[in-house]
Amino acid sequence: MNTAKKLPLNIHMNTTLGELLSDERTIPFGLEFKSRMDAFFGAPDIPDIDSSSSREAISDAMNNAMIASMPLRNVMTFGLYDKEELQKIIDQLNTL
């Protein structure tokens, strides 16, 4: 049974980025968060890692898995948003 009606969103600080990316209503926001996280984690040179095999271990797939399971509250930890900005986005998402 399929229905066109979607359940209301209940987005909060513990909602994961993967959850945002899995709902068509929140994909644009999920992609924005992911883009910022990719820029943060995607530094081309990691000074503490010298071997090429270690660099290969830090792959896009691993990065995507970490980001997908990350709760929204963690974007504040990396300084990507402050609490007020993040709460505004969450409030906006819950009106979709």
PyMOL Python script that loads the backbone (N, CA, C, O; Angstrom):
from pymol import cmd

cmd.read_pdbstr("""\
ATOM      1  N   MET A   1       0.838  -1.174   0.000  1.00  0.00           N
ATOM      2  CA  MET A   1       0.000   0.000   0.000  1.00  0.00           C
ATOM      3  C   MET A   1       0.884   1.238   0.000  1.00  0.00           C
ATOM      4  O   MET A   1       1.759   1.376   0.855  1.00  0.00           O
ATOM      5  N   ASN A   2       0.669   2.114  -0.926  1.00  0.00           N
ATOM      6  CA  ASN A   2       1.404   3.374  -1.014  1.00  0.00           C
ATOM      7  C   ASN A   2       0.445   4.529  -0.791  1.00  0.00           C
ATOM      8  O   ASN A   2      -0.729   4.466  -1.156  1.00  0.00           O
ATOM      9  N   THR A   3       0.956   5.558  -0.198  1.00  0.00           N
ATOM     10  CA  THR A   3       0.174   6.766   0.005  1.00  0.00           C
ATOM     11  C   THR A   3       1.032   7.969  -0.334  1.00  0.00           C
ATOM     12  O   THR A   3       2.250   7.953  -0.152  1.00  0.00           O
ATOM     13  N   ALA A   4       0.390   9.005  -0.826  1.00  0.00           N
ATOM     14  CA  ALA A   4       1.120  10.213  -1.190  1.00  0.00           C
ATOM     15  C   ALA A   4       1.378  11.081   0.037  1.00  0.00           C
ATOM     16  O   ALA A   4       2.237  11.963   0.000  1.00  0.00           O
ATOM     17  N   LYS A   5       0.653  10.845   1.113  1.00  0.00           N
ATOM     18  CA  LYS A   5       0.805  11.646   2.316  1.00  0.00           C
ATOM     19  C   LYS A   5       2.047  11.209   3.092  1.00  0.00           C
ATOM     20  O   LYS A   5       2.258  10.023   3.347  1.00  0.00           O
ATOM     21  N   LYS A   6       2.849  12.184   3.453  1.00  0.00           N
ATOM     22  CA  LYS A   6       4.069  11.923   4.216  1.00  0.00           C
ATOM     23  C   LYS A   6       3.800  12.183   5.693  1.00  0.00           C
ATOM     24  O   LYS A   6       3.005  13.055   6.047  1.00  0.00           O
ATOM     25  N   LEU A   7       4.461  11.427   6.539  1.00  0.00           N
ATOM     26  CA  LEU A   7       4.387  11.670   7.973  1.00  0.00           C
ATOM     27  C   LEU A   7       5.069  12.992   8.293  1.00  0.00           C
ATOM     28  O   LEU A   7       6.012  13.386   7.607  1.00  0.00           O
ATOM     29  N   PRO A   8       4.603  13.676   9.329  1.00  0.00           N
ATOM     30  CA  PRO A   8       5.279  14.925   9.707  1.00  0.00           C
ATOM     31  C   PRO A   8       6.713  14.655  10.133  1.00  0.00           C
ATOM     32  O   PRO A   8       7.028  13.595  10.673  1.00  0.00           O
ATOM     33  N   LEU A   9       7.565  15.620   9.884  1.00  0.00           N
ATOM     34  CA  LEU A   9       8.965  15.489  10.271  1.00  0.00           C
ATOM     35  C   LEU A   9       9.125  15.779  11.757  1.00  0.00           C
ATOM     36  O   LEU A   9       8.411  16.606  12.324  1.00  0.00           O
ATOM     37  N   ASN A  10      10.047  15.104  12.359  1.00  0.00           N
ATOM     38  CA  ASN A  10      10.410  15.352  13.752  1.00  0.00           C
ATOM     39  C   ASN A  10      11.937  15.416  13.818  1.00  0.00           C
ATOM     40  O   ASN A  10      12.595  14.490  14.292  1.00  0.00           O
ATOM     41  N   ILE A  11      12.475  16.518  13.338  1.00  0.00           N
ATOM     42  CA  ILE A  11      13.915  16.722  13.281  1.00  0.00           C
ATOM     43  C   ILE A  11      14.359  17.357  14.596  1.00  0.00           C
ATOM     44  O   ILE A  11      13.699  18.262  15.107  1.00  0.00           O
ATOM     45  N   HIS A  12      15.470  16.885  15.138  1.00  0.00           N
ATOM     46  CA  HIS A  12      16.003  17.410  16.394  1.00  0.00           C
ATOM     47  C   HIS A  12      17.522  17.300  16.354  1.00  0.00           C
ATOM     48  O   HIS A  12      18.097  16.840  15.368  1.00  0.00           O
ATOM     49  N   MET A  13      18.157  17.725  17.426  1.00  0.00           N
ATOM     50  CA  MET A  13      19.626  17.744  17.478  1.00  0.00           C
ATOM     51  C   MET A  13      20.247  16.360  17.301  1.00  0.00           C
ATOM     52  O   MET A  13      21.403  16.254  16.891  1.00  0.00           O
ATOM     53  N   ASN A  14      19.501  15.298  17.604  1.00  0.00           N
ATOM     54  CA  ASN A  14      20.043  13.944  17.474  1.00  0.00           C
ATOM     55  C   ASN A  14      19.681  13.266  16.160  1.00  0.00           C
ATOM     56  O   ASN A  14      20.055  12.114  15.938  1.00  0.00           O
ATOM     57  N   THR A  15      18.966  13.954  15.294  1.00  0.00           N
ATOM     58  CA  THR A  15      18.686  13.425  13.960  1.00  0.00           C
ATOM     59  C   THR A  15      20.014  13.322  13.220  1.00  0.00           C
ATOM     60  O   THR A  15      20.844  14.228  13.303  1.00  0.00           O
ATOM     61  N   THR A  16      20.217  12.230  12.503  1.00  0.00           N
ATOM     62  CA  THR A  16      21.489  12.062  11.797  1.00  0.00           C
ATOM     63  C   THR A  16      21.447  12.717  10.422  1.00  0.00           C
ATOM     64  O   THR A  16      20.380  12.937   9.849  1.00  0.00           O
ATOM     65  N   LEU A  17      22.620  13.020   9.914  1.00  0.00           N
ATOM     66  CA  LEU A  17      22.715  13.568   8.564  1.00  0.00           C
ATOM     67  C   LEU A  17      22.209  12.555   7.544  1.00  0.00           C
ATOM     68  O   LEU A  17      21.635  12.935   6.524  1.00  0.00           O
ATOM     69  N   GLY A  18      22.417  11.277   7.811  1.00  0.00           N
ATOM     70  CA  GLY A  18      21.906  10.236   6.930  1.00  0.00           C
ATOM     71  C   GLY A  18      20.389  10.253   6.851  1.00  0.00           C
ATOM     72  O   GLY A  18      19.818  10.020   5.786  1.00  0.00           O
ATOM     73  N   GLU A  19      19.731  10.529   7.978  1.00  0.00           N
ATOM     74  CA  GLU A  19      18.269  10.632   7.970  1.00  0.00           C
ATOM     75  C   GLU A  19      17.807  11.800   7.102  1.00  0.00           C
ATOM     76  O   GLU A  19      16.817  11.687   6.379  1.00  0.00           O
ATOM     77  N   LEU A  20      18.519  12.914   7.174  1.00  0.00           N
ATOM     78  CA  LEU A  20      18.162  14.052   6.321  1.00  0.00           C
ATOM     79  C   LEU A  20      18.324  13.704   4.845  1.00  0.00           C
ATOM     80  O   LEU A  20      17.517  14.106   4.006  1.00  0.00           O
ATOM     81  N   LEU A  21      19.373  12.955   4.545  1.00  0.00           N
ATOM     82  CA  LEU A  21      19.637  12.599   3.151  1.00  0.00           C
ATOM     83  C   LEU A  21      18.690  11.519   2.628  1.00  0.00           C
ATOM     84  O   LEU A  21      18.630  11.285   1.421  1.00  0.00           O
ATOM     85  N   SER A  22      17.957  10.866   3.514  1.00  0.00           N
ATOM     86  CA  SER A  22      17.068   9.795   3.070  1.00  0.00           C
ATOM     87  C   SER A  22      15.623  10.239   2.877  1.00  0.00           C
ATOM     88  O   SER A  22      14.795   9.438   2.443  1.00  0.00           O
ATOM     89  N   ASP A  23      15.300  11.476   3.185  1.00  0.00           N
ATOM     90  CA  ASP A  23      13.939  11.996   3.006  1.00  0.00           C
ATOM     91  C   ASP A  23      13.980  13.075   1.934  1.00  0.00           C
ATOM     92  O   ASP A  23      14.747  14.033   2.035  1.00  0.00           O
ATOM     93  N   GLU A  24      13.155  12.916   0.912  1.00  0.00           N
ATOM     94  CA  GLU A  24      13.198  13.864  -0.215  1.00  0.00           C
ATOM     95  C   GLU A  24      12.940  15.299   0.210  1.00  0.00           C
ATOM     96  O   GLU A  24      13.391  16.226  -0.462  1.00  0.00           O
ATOM     97  N   ARG A  25      12.226  15.505   1.307  1.00  0.00           N
ATOM     98  CA  ARG A  25      11.948  16.867   1.776  1.00  0.00           C
ATOM     99  C   ARG A  25      13.169  17.526   2.398  1.00  0.00           C
ATOM    100  O   ARG A  25      13.272  18.752   2.403  1.00  0.00           O
ATOM    101  N   THR A  26      14.081  16.745   2.915  1.00  0.00           N
ATOM    102  CA  THR A  26      15.224  17.307   3.639  1.00  0.00           C
ATOM    103  C   THR A  26      16.558  17.120   2.923  1.00  0.00           C
ATOM    104  O   THR A  26      17.603  17.513   3.442  1.00  0.00           O
ATOM    105  N   ILE A  27      16.525  16.529   1.752  1.00  0.00           N
ATOM    106  CA  ILE A  27      17.775  16.288   1.009  1.00  0.00           C
ATOM    107  C   ILE A  27      18.592  17.565   0.795  1.00  0.00           C
ATOM    108  O   ILE A  27      19.804  17.534   1.006  1.00  0.00           O
ATOM    109  N   PRO A  28      17.982  18.695   0.382  1.00  0.00           N
ATOM    110  CA  PRO A  28      18.815  19.892   0.185  1.00  0.00           C
ATOM    111  C   PRO A  28      19.569  20.314   1.444  1.00  0.00           C
ATOM    112  O   PRO A  28      20.724  20.734   1.369  1.00  0.00           O
ATOM    113  N   PHE A  29      18.914  20.202   2.599  1.00  0.00           N
ATOM    114  CA  PHE A  29      19.575  20.548   3.850  1.00  0.00           C
ATOM    115  C   PHE A  29      20.652  19.524   4.184  1.00  0.00           C
ATOM    116  O   PHE A  29      21.740  19.886   4.632  1.00  0.00           O
ATOM    117  N   GLY A  30      20.352  18.254   3.967  1.00  0.00           N
ATOM    118  CA  GLY A  30      21.338  17.202   4.214  1.00  0.00           C
ATOM    119  C   GLY A  30      22.571  17.388   3.346  1.00  0.00           C
ATOM    120  O   GLY A  30      23.697  17.195   3.807  1.00  0.00           O
ATOM    121  N   LEU A  31      22.360  17.764   2.087  1.00  0.00           N
ATOM    122  CA  LEU A  31      23.492  17.979   1.185  1.00  0.00           C
ATOM    123  C   LEU A  31      24.326  19.183   1.609  1.00  0.00           C
ATOM    124  O   LEU A  31      25.549  19.176   1.471  1.00  0.00           O
ATOM    125  N   GLU A  32      23.662  20.216   2.126  1.00  0.00           N
ATOM    126  CA  GLU A  32      24.397  21.387   2.617  1.00  0.00           C
ATOM    127  C   GLU A  32      25.264  21.004   3.820  1.00  0.00           C
ATOM    128  O   GLU A  32      26.440  21.365   3.880  1.00  0.00           O
ATOM    129  N   PHE A  33      24.681  20.270   4.779  1.00  0.00           N
ATOM    130  CA  PHE A  33      25.459  19.810   5.923  1.00  0.00           C
ATOM    131  C   PHE A  33      26.606  18.923   5.454  1.00  0.00           C
ATOM    132  O   PHE A  33      27.740  19.081   5.907  1.00  0.00           O
ATOM    133  N   LYS A  34      26.315  17.993   4.550  1.00  0.00           N
ATOM    134  CA  LYS A  34      27.333  17.064   4.056  1.00  0.00           C
ATOM    135  C   LYS A  34      28.460  17.823   3.349  1.00  0.00           C
ATOM    136  O   LYS A  34      29.636  17.500   3.515  1.00  0.00           O
ATOM    137  N   SER A  35      28.094  18.818   2.571  1.00  0.00           N
ATOM    138  CA  SER A  35      29.092  19.621   1.871  1.00  0.00           C
ATOM    139  C   SER A  35      30.037  20.301   2.859  1.00  0.00           C
ATOM    140  O   SER A  35      31.252  20.317   2.661  1.00  0.00           O
ATOM    141  N   ARG A  36      29.470  20.858   3.914  1.00  0.00           N
ATOM    142  CA  ARG A  36      30.307  21.511   4.923  1.00  0.00           C
ATOM    143  C   ARG A  36      31.187  20.500   5.660  1.00  0.00           C
ATOM    144  O   ARG A  36      32.349  20.775   5.956  1.00  0.00           O
ATOM    145  N   MET A  37      30.622  19.334   5.950  1.00  0.00           N
ATOM    146  CA  MET A  37      31.406  18.307   6.634  1.00  0.00           C
ATOM    147  C   MET A  37      32.506  17.771   5.719  1.00  0.00           C
ATOM    148  O   MET A  37      33.629  17.538   6.166  1.00  0.00           O
ATOM    149  N   ASP A  38      32.183  17.574   4.435  1.00  0.00           N
ATOM    150  CA  ASP A  38      33.199  17.119   3.478  1.00  0.00           C
ATOM    151  C   ASP A  38      34.352  18.115   3.406  1.00  0.00           C
ATOM    152  O   ASP A  38      35.521  17.729   3.374  1.00  0.00           O
ATOM    153  N   ALA A  39      34.007  19.402   3.380  1.00  0.00           N
ATOM    154  CA  ALA A  39      35.050  20.423   3.324  1.00  0.00           C
ATOM    155  C   ALA A  39      35.909  20.382   4.591  1.00  0.00           C
ATOM    156  O   ALA A  39      37.125  20.567   4.536  1.00  0.00           O
ATOM    157  N   PHE A  40      35.265  20.139   5.720  1.00  0.00           N
ATOM    158  CA  PHE A  40      35.996  20.076   6.981  1.00  0.00           C
ATOM    159  C   PHE A  40      36.915  18.856   7.037  1.00  0.00           C
ATOM    160  O   PHE A  40      38.089  18.969   7.392  1.00  0.00           O
ATOM    161  N   PHE A  41      36.367  17.683   6.680  1.00  0.00           N
ATOM    162  CA  PHE A  41      37.131  16.445   6.761  1.00  0.00           C
ATOM    163  C   PHE A  41      38.003  16.194   5.538  1.00  0.00           C
ATOM    164  O   PHE A  41      38.940  15.398   5.595  1.00  0.00           O
ATOM    165  N   GLY A  42      37.704  16.860   4.450  1.00  0.00           N
ATOM    166  CA  GLY A  42      38.368  16.551   3.190  1.00  0.00           C
ATOM    167  C   GLY A  42      39.656  17.281   2.952  1.00  0.00           C
ATOM    168  O   GLY A  42      40.005  17.561   1.806  1.00  0.00           O
ATOM    169  N   ALA A  43      40.380  17.601   4.019  1.00  0.00           N
ATOM    170  CA  ALA A  43      41.665  18.269   3.850  1.00  0.00           C
ATOM    171  C   ALA A  43      42.568  17.393   2.983  1.00  0.00           C
ATOM    172  O   ALA A  43      42.725  16.206   3.268  1.00  0.00           O
ATOM    173  N   PRO A  44      43.168  17.962   1.924  1.00  0.00           N
ATOM    174  CA  PRO A  44      43.970  17.159   1.008  1.00  0.00           C
ATOM    175  C   PRO A  44      45.229  16.574   1.625  1.00  0.00           C
ATOM    176  O   PRO A  44      45.710  15.542   1.156  1.00  0.00           O
ATOM    177  N   ASP A  45      45.776  17.195   2.657  1.00  0.00           N
ATOM    178  CA  ASP A  45      47.000  16.682   3.260  1.00  0.00           C
ATOM    179  C   ASP A  45      46.804  16.564   4.759  1.00  0.00           C
ATOM    180  O   ASP A  45      46.482  17.541   5.435  1.00  0.00           O
ATOM    181  N   ILE A  46      47.002  15.364   5.268  1.00  0.00           N
ATOM    182  CA  ILE A  46      46.882  15.110   6.697  1.00  0.00           C
ATOM    183  C   ILE A  46      48.295  14.912   7.213  1.00  0.00           C
ATOM    184  O   ILE A  46      48.911  13.887   6.922  1.00  0.00           O
ATOM    185  N   PRO A  47      48.828  15.866   7.973  1.00  0.00           N
ATOM    186  CA  PRO A  47      50.246  15.831   8.328  1.00  0.00           C
ATOM    187  C   PRO A  47      50.675  14.628   9.151  1.00  0.00           C
ATOM    188  O   PRO A  47      51.833  14.219   9.056  1.00  0.00           O
ATOM    189  N   ASP A  48      49.802  14.049   9.946  1.00  0.00           N
ATOM    190  CA  ASP A  48      50.182  12.924  10.798  1.00  0.00           C
ATOM    191  C   ASP A  48      50.171  11.589  10.071  1.00  0.00           C
ATOM    192  O   ASP A  48      50.546  10.568  10.648  1.00  0.00           O
ATOM    193  N   ILE A  49      49.749  11.582   8.826  1.00  0.00           N
ATOM    194  CA  ILE A  49      49.650  10.323   8.080  1.00  0.00           C
ATOM    195  C   ILE A  49      50.657  10.373   6.936  1.00  0.00           C
ATOM    196  O   ILE A  49      50.535  11.194   6.027  1.00  0.00           O
ATOM    197  N   ASP A  50      51.644   9.498   6.988  1.00  0.00           N
ATOM    198  CA  ASP A  50      52.709   9.530   5.994  1.00  0.00           C
ATOM    199  C   ASP A  50      52.578   8.470   4.915  1.00  0.00           C
ATOM    200  O   ASP A  50      52.974   8.711   3.775  1.00  0.00           O
ATOM    201  N   SER A  51      52.033   7.308   5.239  1.00  0.00           N
ATOM    202  CA  SER A  51      52.024   6.233   4.253  1.00  0.00           C
ATOM    203  C   SER A  51      50.816   6.335   3.326  1.00  0.00           C
ATOM    204  O   SER A  51      49.747   6.792   3.731  1.00  0.00           O
ATOM    205  N   SER A  52      50.996   5.912   2.100  1.00  0.00           N
ATOM    206  CA  SER A  52      49.907   5.957   1.134  1.00  0.00           C
ATOM    207  C   SER A  52      48.798   4.982   1.514  1.00  0.00           C
ATOM    208  O   SER A  52      47.626   5.258   1.256  1.00  0.00           O
ATOM    209  N   SER A  53      49.145   3.835   2.129  1.00  0.00           N
ATOM    210  CA  SER A  53      48.105   2.883   2.535  1.00  0.00           C
ATOM    211  C   SER A  53      47.226   3.473   3.627  1.00  0.00           C
ATOM    212  O   SER A  53      46.028   3.194   3.669  1.00  0.00           O
ATOM    213  N   SER A  54      47.794   4.277   4.504  1.00  0.00           N
ATOM    214  CA  SER A  54      46.992   4.946   5.531  1.00  0.00           C
ATOM    215  C   SER A  54      46.075   5.979   4.907  1.00  0.00           C
ATOM    216  O   SER A  54      44.924   6.128   5.319  1.00  0.00           O
ATOM    217  N   ARG A  55      46.577   6.681   3.928  1.00  0.00           N
ATOM    218  CA  ARG A  55      45.733   7.672   3.244  1.00  0.00           C
ATOM    219  C   ARG A  55      44.572   6.993   2.527  1.00  0.00           C
ATOM    220  O   ARG A  55      43.459   7.517   2.512  1.00  0.00           O
ATOM    221  N   GLU A  56      44.825   5.839   1.937  1.00  0.00           N
ATOM    222  CA  GLU A  56      43.770   5.115   1.235  1.00  0.00           C
ATOM    223  C   GLU A  56      42.703   4.622   2.204  1.00  0.00           C
ATOM    224  O   GLU A  56      41.534   4.502   1.835  1.00  0.00           O
ATOM    225  N   ALA A  57      43.096   4.337   3.433  1.00  0.00           N
ATOM    226  CA  ALA A  57      42.138   3.857   4.427  1.00  0.00           C
ATOM    227  C   ALA A  57      41.118   4.934   4.774  1.00  0.00           C
ATOM    228  O   ALA A  57      39.988   4.630   5.156  1.00  0.00           O
ATOM    229  N   ILE A  58      41.523   6.190   4.637  1.00  0.00           N
ATOM    230  CA  ILE A  58      40.608   7.293   4.891  1.00  0.00           C
ATOM    231  C   ILE A  58      39.932   7.602   3.557  1.00  0.00           C
ATOM    232  O   ILE A  58      40.255   8.586   2.893  1.00  0.00           O
ATOM    233  N   SER A  59      39.008   6.758   3.190  1.00  0.00           N
ATOM    234  CA  SER A  59      38.380   6.840   1.879  1.00  0.00           C
ATOM    235  C   SER A  59      37.104   7.654   1.915  1.00  0.00           C
ATOM    236  O   SER A  59      36.598   7.996   2.984  1.00  0.00           O
ATOM    237  N   ASP A  60      36.589   7.960   0.732  1.00  0.00           N
ATOM    238  CA  ASP A  60      35.313   8.654   0.623  1.00  0.00           C
ATOM    239  C   ASP A  60      34.199   7.828   1.256  1.00  0.00           C
ATOM    240  O   ASP A  60      33.307   8.384   1.897  1.00  0.00           O
ATOM    241  N   ALA A  61      34.241   6.512   1.086  1.00  0.00           N
ATOM    242  CA  ALA A  61      33.194   5.665   1.655  1.00  0.00           C
ATOM    243  C   ALA A  61      33.203   5.744   3.179  1.00  0.00           C
ATOM    244  O   ALA A  61      32.145   5.813   3.803  1.00  0.00           O
ATOM    245  N   MET A  62      34.377   5.734   3.771  1.00  0.00           N
ATOM    246  CA  MET A  62      34.466   5.835   5.221  1.00  0.00           C
ATOM    247  C   MET A  62      33.982   7.208   5.682  1.00  0.00           C
ATOM    248  O   MET A  62      33.249   7.318   6.665  1.00  0.00           O
ATOM    249  N   ASN A  63      34.392   8.235   4.976  1.00  0.00           N
ATOM    250  CA  ASN A  63      33.973   9.598   5.295  1.00  0.00           C
ATOM    251  C   ASN A  63      32.451   9.713   5.205  1.00  0.00           C
ATOM    252  O   ASN A  63      31.819  10.284   6.093  1.00  0.00           O
ATOM    253  N   ASN A  64      31.861   9.173   4.136  1.00  0.00           N
ATOM    254  CA  ASN A  64      30.406   9.235   3.970  1.00  0.00           C
ATOM    255  C   ASN A  64      29.685   8.473   5.075  1.00  0.00           C
ATOM    256  O   ASN A  64      28.644   8.920   5.556  1.00  0.00           O
ATOM    257  N   ALA A  65      30.224   7.333   5.479  1.00  0.00           N
ATOM    258  CA  ALA A  65      29.601   6.548   6.552  1.00  0.00           C
ATOM    259  C   ALA A  65      29.651   7.305   7.874  1.00  0.00           C
ATOM    260  O   ALA A  65      28.678   7.308   8.627  1.00  0.00           O
ATOM    261  N   MET A  66      30.770   7.939   8.152  1.00  0.00           N
ATOM    262  CA  MET A  66      30.872   8.718   9.390  1.00  0.00           C
ATOM    263  C   MET A  66      29.897   9.883   9.379  1.00  0.00           C
ATOM    264  O   MET A  66      29.222  10.147  10.374  1.00  0.00           O
ATOM    265  N   ILE A  67      29.826  10.574   8.261  1.00  0.00           N
ATOM    266  CA  ILE A  67      28.934  11.722   8.159  1.00  0.00           C
ATOM    267  C   ILE A  67      27.478  11.285   8.252  1.00  0.00           C
ATOM    268  O   ILE A  67      26.681  11.947   8.917  1.00  0.00           O
ATOM    269  N   ALA A  68      27.116  10.188   7.600  1.00  0.00           N
ATOM    270  CA  ALA A  68      25.728   9.728   7.600  1.00  0.00           C
ATOM    271  C   ALA A  68      25.244   9.368   8.997  1.00  0.00           C
ATOM    272  O   ALA A  68      24.064   9.541   9.301  1.00  0.00           O
ATOM    273  N   SER A  69      26.130   8.872   9.849  1.00  0.00           N
ATOM    274  CA  SER A  69      25.711   8.470  11.188  1.00  0.00           C
ATOM    275  C   SER A  69      25.893   9.576  12.231  1.00  0.00           C
ATOM    276  O   SER A  69      25.634   9.368  13.416  1.00  0.00           O
ATOM    277  N   MET A  70      26.331  10.728  11.789  1.00  0.00           N
ATOM    278  CA  MET A  70      26.600  11.834  12.701  1.00  0.00           C
ATOM    279  C   MET A  70      25.328  12.612  13.036  1.00  0.00           C
ATOM    280  O   MET A  70      24.605  13.031  12.132  1.00  0.00           O
ATOM    281  N   PRO A  71      25.048  12.808  14.325  1.00  0.00           N
ATOM    282  CA  PRO A  71      23.892  13.627  14.684  1.00  0.00           C
ATOM    283  C   PRO A  71      24.138  15.097  14.347  1.00  0.00           C
ATOM    284  O   PRO A  71      25.278  15.562  14.312  1.00  0.00           O
ATOM    285  N   LEU A  72      23.052  15.809  14.102  1.00  0.00           N
ATOM    286  CA  LEU A  72      23.166  17.218  13.729  1.00  0.00           C
ATOM    287  C   LEU A  72      23.932  18.035  14.759  1.00  0.00           C
ATOM    288  O   LEU A  72      24.657  18.962  14.399  1.00  0.00           O
ATOM    289  N   ARG A  73      23.780  17.705  16.027  1.00  0.00           N
ATOM    290  CA  ARG A  73      24.453  18.474  17.081  1.00  0.00           C
ATOM    291  C   ARG A  73      25.966  18.509  16.881  1.00  0.00           C
ATOM    292  O   ARG A  73      26.631  19.433  17.350  1.00  0.00           O
ATOM    293  N   ASN A  74      26.510  17.519  16.193  1.00  0.00           N
ATOM    294  CA  ASN A  74      27.961  17.475  15.996  1.00  0.00           C
ATOM    295  C   ASN A  74      28.473  18.571  15.072  1.00  0.00           C
ATOM    296  O   ASN A  74      29.657  18.902  15.127  1.00  0.00           O
ATOM    297  N   VAL A  75      27.626  19.144  14.227  1.00  0.00           N
ATOM    298  CA  VAL A  75      28.124  20.205  13.345  1.00  0.00           C
ATOM    299  C   VAL A  75      28.557  21.425  14.152  1.00  0.00           C
ATOM    300  O   VAL A  75      29.373  22.225  13.694  1.00  0.00           O
ATOM    301  N   MET A  76      27.999  21.559  15.367  1.00  0.00           N
ATOM    302  CA  MET A  76      28.431  22.656  16.234  1.00  0.00           C
ATOM    303  C   MET A  76      29.841  22.396  16.758  1.00  0.00           C
ATOM    304  O   MET A  76      30.619  23.334  16.935  1.00  0.00           O
ATOM    305  N   THR A  77      30.171  21.136  17.004  1.00  0.00           N
ATOM    306  CA  THR A  77      31.481  20.753  17.506  1.00  0.00           C
ATOM    307  C   THR A  77      32.587  21.196  16.558  1.00  0.00           C
ATOM    308  O   THR A  77      33.673  21.584  16.989  1.00  0.00           O
ATOM    309  N   PHE A  78      32.300  21.132  15.268  1.00  0.00           N
ATOM    310  CA  PHE A  78      33.297  21.487  14.253  1.00  0.00           C
ATOM    311  C   PHE A  78      33.233  22.968  13.874  1.00  0.00           C
ATOM    312  O   PHE A  78      33.963  23.422  12.992  1.00  0.00           O
ATOM    313  N   GLY A  79      32.359  23.713  14.541  1.00  0.00           N
ATOM    314  CA  GLY A  79      32.255  25.146  14.277  1.00  0.00           C
ATOM    315  C   GLY A  79      31.578  25.480  12.966  1.00  0.00           C
ATOM    316  O   GLY A  79      31.741  26.586  12.449  1.00  0.00           O
ATOM    317  N   LEU A  80      30.816  24.540  12.417  1.00  0.00           N
ATOM    318  CA  LEU A  80      30.156  24.783  11.136  1.00  0.00           C
ATOM    319  C   LEU A  80      28.894  25.617  11.291  1.00  0.00           C
ATOM    320  O   LEU A  80      28.517  26.344  10.372  1.00  0.00           O
ATOM    321  N   TYR A  81      28.242  25.523  12.432  1.00  0.00           N
ATOM    322  CA  TYR A  81      27.068  26.316  12.780  1.00  0.00           C
ATOM    323  C   TYR A  81      27.125  26.561  14.278  1.00  0.00           C
ATOM    324  O   TYR A  81      27.674  25.754  15.028  1.00  0.00           O
ATOM    325  N   ASP A  82      26.549  27.690  14.715  1.00  0.00           N
ATOM    326  CA  ASP A  82      26.378  27.849  16.149  1.00  0.00           C
ATOM    327  C   ASP A  82      24.988  27.326  16.522  1.00  0.00           C
ATOM    328  O   ASP A  82      24.191  26.986  15.647  1.00  0.00           O
ATOM    329  N   LYS A  83      24.706  27.266  17.812  1.00  0.00           N
ATOM    330  CA  LYS A  83      23.470  26.640  18.281  1.00  0.00           C
ATOM    331  C   LYS A  83      22.231  27.340  17.736  1.00  0.00           C
ATOM    332  O   LYS A  83      21.263  26.678  17.361  1.00  0.00           O
ATOM    333  N   GLU A  84      22.250  28.653  17.690  1.00  0.00           N
ATOM    334  CA  GLU A  84      21.094  29.404  17.200  1.00  0.00           C
ATOM    335  C   GLU A  84      20.838  29.142  15.714  1.00  0.00           C
ATOM    336  O   GLU A  84      19.695  28.950  15.298  1.00  0.00           O
ATOM    337  N   GLU A  85      21.910  29.134  14.920  1.00  0.00           N
ATOM    338  CA  GLU A  85      21.774  28.851  13.485  1.00  0.00           C
ATOM    339  C   GLU A  85      21.220  27.452  13.266  1.00  0.00           C
ATOM    340  O   GLU A  85      20.314  27.255  12.457  1.00  0.00           O
ATOM    341  N   LEU A  86      21.763  26.491  13.983  1.00  0.00           N
ATOM    342  CA  LEU A  86      21.314  25.112  13.826  1.00  0.00           C
ATOM    343  C   LEU A  86      19.862  24.960  14.254  1.00  0.00           C
ATOM    344  O   LEU A  86      19.097  24.261  13.590  1.00  0.00           O
ATOM    345  N   GLN A  87      19.473  25.592  15.338  1.00  0.00           N
ATOM    346  CA  GLN A  87      18.092  25.492  15.798  1.00  0.00           C
ATOM    347  C   GLN A  87      17.136  26.117  14.790  1.00  0.00           C
ATOM    348  O   GLN A  87      16.039  25.596  14.586  1.00  0.00           O
ATOM    349  N   LYS A  88      17.522  27.211  14.161  1.00  0.00           N
ATOM    350  CA  LYS A  88      16.687  27.828  13.114  1.00  0.00           C
ATOM    351  C   LYS A  88      16.481  26.860  11.952  1.00  0.00           C
ATOM    352  O   LYS A  88      15.374  26.740  11.427  1.00  0.00           O
ATOM    353  N   ILE A  89      17.545  26.176  11.554  1.00  0.00           N
ATOM    354  CA  ILE A  89      17.448  25.210  10.462  1.00  0.00           C
ATOM    355  C   ILE A  89      16.527  24.051  10.874  1.00  0.00           C
ATOM    356  O   ILE A  89      15.675  23.624  10.096  1.00  0.00           O
ATOM    357  N   ILE A  90      16.702  23.558  12.080  1.00  0.00           N
ATOM    358  CA  ILE A  90      15.864  22.467  12.565  1.00  0.00           C
ATOM    359  C   ILE A  90      14.389  22.895  12.606  1.00  0.00           C
ATOM    360  O   ILE A  90      13.505  22.138  12.204  1.00  0.00           O
ATOM    361  N   ASP A  91      14.138  24.103  13.091  1.00  0.00           N
ATOM    362  CA  ASP A  91      12.757  24.612  13.126  1.00  0.00           C
ATOM    363  C   ASP A  91      12.179  24.704  11.719  1.00  0.00           C
ATOM    364  O   ASP A  91      11.016  24.369  11.493  1.00  0.00           O
ATOM    365  N   GLN A  92      12.995  25.157  10.780  1.00  0.00           N
ATOM    366  CA  GLN A  92      12.558  25.254   9.387  1.00  0.00           C
ATOM    367  C   GLN A  92      12.259  23.866   8.819  1.00  0.00           C
ATOM    368  O   GLN A  92      11.259  23.685   8.124  1.00  0.00           O
ATOM    369  N   LEU A  93      13.103  22.904   9.104  1.00  0.00           N
ATOM    370  CA  LEU A  93      12.892  21.537   8.622  1.00  0.00           C
ATOM    371  C   LEU A  93      11.591  20.957   9.156  1.00  0.00           C
ATOM    372  O   LEU A  93      10.887  20.249   8.437  1.00  0.00           O
ATOM    373  N   ASN A  94      11.272  21.244  10.389  1.00  0.00           N
ATOM    374  CA  ASN A  94      10.064  20.693  10.989  1.00  0.00           C
ATOM    375  C   ASN A  94       8.778  21.303  10.431  1.00  0.00           C
ATOM    376  O   ASN A  94       7.686  20.809  10.713  1.00  0.00           O
ATOM    377  N   THR A  95       8.901  22.378   9.640  1.00  0.00           N
ATOM    378  CA  THR A  95       7.713  22.957   9.004  1.00  0.00           C
ATOM    379  C   THR A  95       7.464  22.387   7.607  1.00  0.00           C
ATOM    380  O   THR A  95       6.433  22.673   7.000  1.00  0.00           O
ATOM    381  N   LEU A  96       8.388  21.592   7.097  1.00  0.00           N
ATOM    382  CA  LEU A  96       8.239  21.033   5.743  1.00  0.00           C
ATOM    383  C   LEU A  96       7.126  20.008   5.693  1.00  0.00           C
ATOM    384  O   LEU A  96       6.860  19.436   4.636  1.00  0.00           O
TER     385      LEU A  96
END
""", "prot")
cmd.dss("prot")
cmd.show_as("cartoon", "prot")
cmd.util.cbc("prot")
cmd.orient("prot")
